[in-house]
Structures are given as C-alpha cells and as structure tokens.
C-alpha cells in the first residue's frame, strides 16, 4: 500500500480512550489500523504484519521478528478504557487472536476483538481519520496521542476561525496523564511541560503537517489545563491565507578553539544572532510559536559563554 494511503481511522471513543503503551507498540498498532477499511461492515478479517513492513513505514532498520512479537504481545495484554456517555467505563482489548509465524523473515497475524471492531468499521460519524505518513517521525507515544487528540478537531467548524486556525477545548493535565498511563507522574508542571508536553509539541511542529501552540488555563493559582491552537500546513486554503512557516536555520559550526577564548565567544554570539532571527520570524508567523526546548537549552549555553542574561525574546511564556 502506498504511504499516501496509510489512513488510520478510529471512532473518537478510542481516540480519547485510556491506554498505556510504549513507542514500538503504538507504532505497531497504528500500522495495523491502516489495513482496515472503515467503510466496510465488520468482517472476520485477519491482518498480516511483517518486520520489514514495519521498518519501511517508520524508516527503521533494527526491528526484527522477535521485537515485533514482543510488541504485539505487550499491546494485546494492555486494556483500553473507553468512556461512555452514561458515566460508564468499558475495558476493551485490541486483539481477539494473534498468530506468530517464523517462515521466512517471520510475520504476525492479528485479529481485532469484537469490542474494538465496532469502533473501527461502518463509521459514519464521531470518528477521526489520520494519515500515518504524517506521524512516522514522532518519537514518543505521547506525541502520537496528542496528535490524534488535536486532529479530532480538524473538521469541526465551530472550533475553526476564518483564518482556518483550529482551537481545541481545554485538555486537562490529569485528563491527558490518565489517557497515556502517566497518572501520578510528573507532579510538577515544569517537569510535565519540559519532559512530556513540550518535546511532543516540538516534534509535531518539526515533522508533521500541524503547527501547534498552546496557552495554559488556571483554576485559582494553579494551571489545570491547556488550550491548543493549530493550523494544517497542507490544507490548500491555509497556504493561501497564511505565510510559509519559517524553517529552522543551520547554525555556525563550532570552531576548534579553547573554551573561554574570545573566538568561542564570537561563535556563541553568531549562534545567538541566528537563533534570535529565527525566533523573530516564528513570532511574526504566529505570536504563540517558540523555538524548541532543545534549541532553547543551546541558547542558554551560548549566553552563559558570553556572560550575559538571555534575551526576553526567547521566553516561553
């Protein structure tokens, strides 16, 4: 199947379900979901997954049959908790059967369970369809899940303004944590942002069709939720309405000089200038956009070299 046709389609109750998986498991799940035609009646179908197919999809070269077997086995044991409209929670499992075959390179055959198939087939409303080709470079399971939550709003007119900017409802911090298995972890907001949320946003902005920013919402003195805004860079009408998003520039190579020397200081100033121009261009494109967390740490190091405080233009607030 052509990568342009790798569509992942799920009912929104699965999109918003709670399940804890690792990166390999969610990559495997989304690849399996591309094999389903959501317009069909629920078939008694089985789907084959090859290690080479997995590696080709995600531009990897290291996943073999044994690792794929471990991933699908782990995924099969982990329940999905879905939330019904009558305050009922339902525990589901992805597969009703798995076959492991060692012929050739080895391959795995999966069959989706009855309770999940009803949220994958004959979908007419309340579903989300994504192109897996847009997600292949995401490197955390949280980034995969965040992208899917955001994408759910893409065709909802009431969340889209005249400039085709899509703004979500508030995503509660605990709501997000619960759905990815992080309940009780990262109690400090700064830790959650620096280690989970911001890296996912940086990765989505760098490697997918979405350009995302967010605002924090407080209840009393504490931040309880985030409201996300984004545009789809590949929408034709968006390209006509919005300028092209600035690309991250190349930085000057570090010269082979002594640490603390004047030459090192000059290099640091050059890097700061390049990154400051990039930050200015990002803000001109969208006032909410900032350089990535990784680049901000580099900027902090450069300012430390020249002995100055970092310019306010790099503030994340």
Residue, then its C-alpha position, 0 to 999 in steps of 0.5 A: x500500500x502506498x504511504x499516501x494511503x496509510x489512513x488510520x481511522x478510529x471512532x473518537x471513543x478510542x481516540x480519547x480512550x485510556x491506554x498505556x503503551x510504549x513507542x514500538x507498540x503504538x507504532x505497531x498498532x497504528x500500522x495495523x489500523x491502516x489495513x482496515x477499511x472503515x467503510x466496510x461492515x465488520x468482517x472476520x478479517x485477519x491482518x498480516x504484519x511483517x518486520x520489514x513492513x514495519x521498518x519501511x513505514x517508520x524508516x527503521x532498520x533494527x526491528x526484527x521478528x522477535x521485537x515485533x512479537x514482543x510488541x504485539x504481545x505487550x499491546x494485546x495484554x494492555x486494556x483500553x478504557x473507553x468512556x461512555x456517555x452514561x458515566x460508564x467505563x468499558x475495558x476493551x482489548x485490541x486483539x481477539x487472536x494473534x498468530x506468530x509465524x517464523x517462515x521466512x523473515x517471520x510475520x504476525x497475524x492479528x485479529x481485532x476483538x469484537x469490542x474494538x471492531x465496532x469502533x473501527x468499521x461502518x463509521x459514519x460519524x464521531x470518528x477521526x481519520x489520520x494519515x500515518x505518513x504524517x506521524x512516522x517521525x514522532x518519537x514518543x507515544x505521547x506525541x502520537x496521542x496528542x496528535x490524534x487528540x488535536x486532529x479530532x478537531x480538524x473538521x469541526x467548524x465551530x472550533x475553526x476561525x476564518x483564518x482556518x486556525x483550529x482551537x481545541x477545548x481545554x485538555x486537562x493535565x490529569x485528563x491527558x496523564x490518565x489517557x497515556x498511563x502517566x497518572x501520578x507522574x510528573x507532579x510538577x508542571x515544569x517537569x510535565x511541560x519540559x519532559x512530556x508536553x513540550x518535546x511532543x509539541x516540538x516534534x509535531x511542529x518539526x515533522x508533521x503537517x500541524x503547527x501547534x501552540x498552546x496557552x495554559x488555563x488556571x483554576x485559582x493559582x494553579x494551571x489545570x489545563x491547556x488550550x491548543x491552537x493549530x493550523x494544517x500546513x497542507x490544507x490548500x486554503x491555509x497556504x493561501x491565507x497564511x505565510x510559509x512557516x519559517x524553517x529552522x536555520x543551520x547554525x555556525x559550526x563550532x570552531x576548534x578553539x579553547x573554551x573561554x577564548x574570545x573566538x568561542x565567544x564570537x561563535x556563541x554570539x553568531x549562534x545567538x544572532x541566528x537563533x534570535x532571527x529565527x525566533x523573530x520570524x516564528x513570532x511574526x508567523x504566529x505570536x504563540x510559536x517558540x523555538x524548541x526546548x532543545x534549541x532553547x537549552x543551546x541558547x542558554x549555553x551560548x549566553x552563559x559563554x558570553x556572560x550575559x542574561x538571555x534575551x526576553x525574546x526567547x521566553x516561553x511564556 
